[in-house]
Amino acid sequence: MAHLKRLSCLEHAMTFDPLNILLLAVALVVFWRLKSVLGTRTGTEKPPIDPFQAKRQDVDKTSDPPGTVIRFPQNANPAPQQNEEREPAEPVWKGFAEPDSELAAALENLASADPAFTPRTFVEGAKMAYEMIIDSFAKGDKAALKNLLSRDVFEGFAGAIDDREAAGQRVESRFVGIDKAKIEQASLVGSRASITLRFVSELITATYSKSGDLVEGDPMHIREVTDVWTFERDVTSRDPNWKLVATQAPA
């Protein structure tokens, strides 16, 4: 009798309820969909994105102020290693002034007031500024000029641009290159540093009237141009850039 009862229970266990079969099928479908969407972990997954990380990086980034600014290169001589023999430093003015001259003394004063200053890096920055100013003036780009010129010089350049536009004239200019950029004078009065350079450059420039007639210059001819420009900077300022404060006709 006991054997018959166990057999009856076994037969009852093997009997599947249709509702149970349906629930099992639904569970399998849901599991399969979740697996296809979520995938499986392999141990090489990327960490979750931190939305605040990008904001922190944006805050840490430094950017130049709006407008066009020429960053004059700074002195980047590497510091000597420990136990490395130091060679005697050459005078800062060497190659740019004669010994015992006023210019040599002035360049030494500038280097003492601003340890980052060297004539070589200054001249390289001034050449970039010269080319940009010439190009911006030809294009009538006052926004670019404003950050490179002092107020008085900017007003003169802007007035010339306005007169040119009022006459309906346009300028086509192409900068060929700078043949020479020579420091002629330098001074330090208080914290105000001043350096005058003579530029000799080659340009192709032509001015056209409103009707398209050639007014001045030659679009097919390279012209040699000499400019004497003076740049100034406050050596106590955190801004490393120099501005054009004066232009004069070459002597």
Sequence and secondary structure as in RCSB ss.txt:
>XXXX:A:sequence
MAHLKRLSCLEHAMTFDPLNILLLAVALVVFWRLKSVLGTRTGTEKPPIDPFQAKRQDVDKTSDPPGTVIRFPQN
ANPAPQQNEEREPAEPVWKGFAEPDSELAAALENLASADPAFTPRTFVEGAKMAYEMIIDSFAKGDKAALKNLLS
RDVFEGFAGAIDDREAAGQRVESRFVGIDKAKIEQASLVGSRASITLRFVSELITATYSKSGDLVEGDPMHIREV
TDVWTFERDVTSRDPNWKLVATQAPA
>XXXX:A:secstr
 HHHHHHHHHHHHT   HHHHHHHHHHHHHHHHHHHHH    S       HHHHHHHHHH     SS        
      TT        TTTTTS TT HHHHHHHHHHHH TT  HHHHHHHHHHHHHHHHHHHHHT HHHHHTTB 
HHHHHHHHHHHHHHHHTT EEEEEEEEEEEEEEEEEEEETTEEEEEEEEEEEEEEEEE TTS EEEE TT  EEE
EEEEEEEEETTSS    EEEEEE   
